């Protein structure tokens, strides 16, 4: 009986630990307050991604000192994007959100947002 209870307790701890690790992996992010502007270039990004071939791709330009290239980022009002580009005027806590058309970029304007950067 004692051995059965110990085995059951060990199994419960093991399952609980695995579940918590899985949940942590999905929700592990940091928040950053940024100024978000928009652009509509259709060439290649700093990482070599071809926007002409993928015009509807959700991607952003970042300062790699604050957000690593390749990071998945959630932007309110835009959705989840990948940090694939940099820019000469993207310094510090500024991001540039990619849109397919100039009209969409102008409609976005400049926003001050809190974004989630997943690790």
Buried (B, 14 or more C-beta within 10 A) or exposed (E): EEEEEEEEEEEEEEEEEEEEEEEEEEEEBEEBEBEBBBBBBEEBBBEEBEBEEEEEBBBBBBBEEBBEBEBEBBBEEBEEBBBBBBBEEBEEBBBBBBBEEEEEBEEBEEBEBEBBBBE
